[in-house]
Amino acid sequence: MDQGGVGEFEAERARLLAVAYRMLGSAAEAEDAVQDTFLRWNAADRGAVRNPAAWLTKVLTNLCSTRLASARARRESYIGPWLPEPVATADSAFGPLDTAELRESVSMAFLLLLERLTPPERAVFVLREAFEYSHREIAEILDLTEANCQQLYRRARLRVTQDRPRFTASRDEGGRIARRFLSAAQGGDIAGLQSLLAEDVVAWADGGGRTPAARKPVRGADRVSRYLTSWMSRDIPGLEVRITEVNGQPGLLAIVGGELLIAGVLDVVEGRITAIRIVTNPDKLGFLAAQLV
């Protein structure tokens, strides 16, 4: 490939990865989709491409839509709760996240809501909500009419609006709460931990059958606090716990001997933790581990 073609693609790579991750909820699959897009770009008659960014987005969204169908079939047999792959977002590798709305667009809670949508609905909603494409631009990318795009967007909004997350904590507040959370959990301070949790807090753990993890959500401040302190207060040789931003929210990473074993994400609303999502499935931690190097 000529260097000009490579340069045009590389200029779009980060944005394509950001779109693909929101479409698929899997960083590894998003990377694969971006690479497949590159291969098609490499083989294309680029002289006939008037708008490289639109062409690449079109190819990518079609690839992601195809992948979504097979991914959903696999998730039907998934062991325990399924959660999106965690990603580090402090460096904006997944697009600008300088507002609460943009951080929400990459949050696990939001990505889980997108699972309710059909592939066309998800494509329209992601392009419109997270990347502010116009309906006209989306129609051109997806080979749909503008009216059809508007209809898909309205339908998608209806499906996600009721349970859409509204995080109120700033990055600084989220970090403070994460540090207090970690101190209480590691110290076995159940009362201190409960003071940080909403009464109806829910904890999910995604081990995928690969690691020991609760197969059902743990609900309520009392049960969640005891559940967390039961294993977070253990003395594990070589354990390092880092607090960082994961999926736009306060995150905690457990690392032993240089290996990332656990990624946890906290949803914070009005000063209380309303949800905790923990990923221990090693198949889902490879991308995040690579980001930490």
Secondary structure, 3 states (H helix, E strand, C coil): CCHHHHHHHHHHHHHHHHHHHHHHCCHHHHHHHHHHHHHHHHHCCHHHCCCHHHHHHHHHHHHHHHHHHHHHHHHCCCCCCCCCCCCECCCCCCCCCCCHHHHHCCCHHHHHHHCCCCHHHHHHHHHHHCCCCCHHHHHHHHCCCHHHHHHHHHHHHHHHHCCCCCCCCCHHHHHHHHHHHHHHHHCCCHHHHHCCEEEEEEEEEECCCCCCCCCCCEECHHHHHHHHHHHHCCCCCCEEEEEEEECCEEEEEEEECCEEEEEEEEEEECCEEEEEEEECCHHHCHHHHHHHC
